């Protein structure tokens, strides 16, 4: 959700670096933005505005703002509405301490009451504002700014990434606790960001902070310490993303670009991992992971739909598997036995998924993260990590990361299959996976989704149905549709239509029916299509089957092939439908209202 950028060592360019960094974090979702700049010779300059980043740019153009050290923030409201006063950075009574914050400070009510009793005056409704006042109190008591920051953090409960600057100090102080924070190491300049794109234009060398670690950045260098104040040796890693990957490359929206990047993303996911001639999957990062007797897959949102798909793949090998919503799993962990607990999270920072994984680890379970972000919390905390290799995804609505999750789960299942599947059958599966990027490209080249979107615009509601492996994709299609169109959409297992949902079916409720293959599930779904059609609802078949087109009002074709990968192809068509409907309605496609890219609070 919220975005953080910090910078030291760029001199007069600091403000430009902060604003550019904030623009690279807009994809995370926000409703206000602000900056604070200072150095050893001037007072703190704080400018913040509710609304889009353009409002902040306009405010900055109206006044002279300078400083050699600074912090910036895009806020997604949790405590208090999106107003100028509630926007970050927040300051103390003197205006000398400025702080930005991602996460939630759980004991802020008690701290605020205590500070107000001591005479501190608050200007916002936020939990964050207690922090600069705590730092102010420490400095007033004779502590150095760095020591005062550490002491303030020691009093906080909750999840947070905090970054602080103090007038008169050419330094940035920061801490991470259950909320992502990355340090960027440039040539005589140093950065902090809630995500790498914030500073990727300036350096590709990064240091991933762990929970409980403090960072101090000065023009002379950087230092990381633990909660006891002891120095921590941290490796400097190189990010493989290209800064060009985070641009739109001529597309109108990041989402459309990322939909079209799926063939490349899937090739990256598969590269070096599949040998179809030998019928083997090579995943050296999972060396030592034994085939489990059962699997728990925990996830949220789009990743939960991938978990449902993955559970069915494990079942096909005779391995008991179940998908759980991470928010429910963390509060009521079922019996684990020797289950492998797989956390699926695009960002690796999803708070509910991290809580579920931590609870599972605390109970002795082996944990595996399926994630896109190297160095993320999930990747570092789990026993194993399987990277989906989708590259940076800027649009809030997940597209290429979902497809890459589905393919990664196929690889995981085949890796753990051992001798459970005949070698010839495995070779066929792996060949199908290797062919998949080309088939996705075929869908992109031939899709009629734009025409379908135009024809069925203005429905009272939209239903998505499917069976078996197509059921999770029907759920994902509905989620993607509602996320960016703001229209009512629901996904169902096709067999559930007659258990209540048919009461909502009218001539104004288009039904997207996912039917692939000619097996029993497909035939049963065809029966559900007839049920819907008899009630007058228009049916759009997403299919590789000529037969169903006779019963549908329109169709979106996918190439015929393995039932295992058909959902990936169907998913691309449904993403395009959602995109083109949202585009026709003039929605904010890359930044849907009320939504954030990475949900880092529970």
VENUR-V345528 format. One record per helix or strand. SS is the DSSP state (~ for helix, > for strand). FROM is the first residue (numbers start at 0). TO is the last residue. If there is no record, write none. Layout:
# VENUR-V345528
SS_FROM_TO ; SS_FROM_TO
This chain:
# VENUR-V345528
>_2_7 ; ~_10_22 ; ~_25_27 ; >_31_37 ; >_44_49 ; ~_52_60 ; >_68_74 ; >_89_90 ; >_96_104 ; ~_107_116 ; ~_128_139 ; ~_144_153 ; >_157_165 ; >_170_176 ; >_181_184 ; >_189_192 ; ~_195_197 ; >_204_207 ; >_212_217 ; >_220_224 ; >_230_230 ; >_236_237 ; ~_242_245 ; ~_253_259 ; ~_261_269 ; >_273_274 ; >_279_280 ; ~_283_285 ; >_293_298 ; ~_300_315 ; >_319_324 ; ~_325_328 ; >_339_344 ; ~_350_361 ; >_365_370 ; ~_376_380 ; >_383_386 ; ~_399_416 ; ~_422_445 ; ~_448_454 ; >_460_465 ; ~_468_484 ; >_488_492 ; ~_493_495 ; ~_500_503 ; >_508_514 ; ~_519_533 ; >_538_542 ; ~_545_548 ; >_553_556 ; ~_562_584
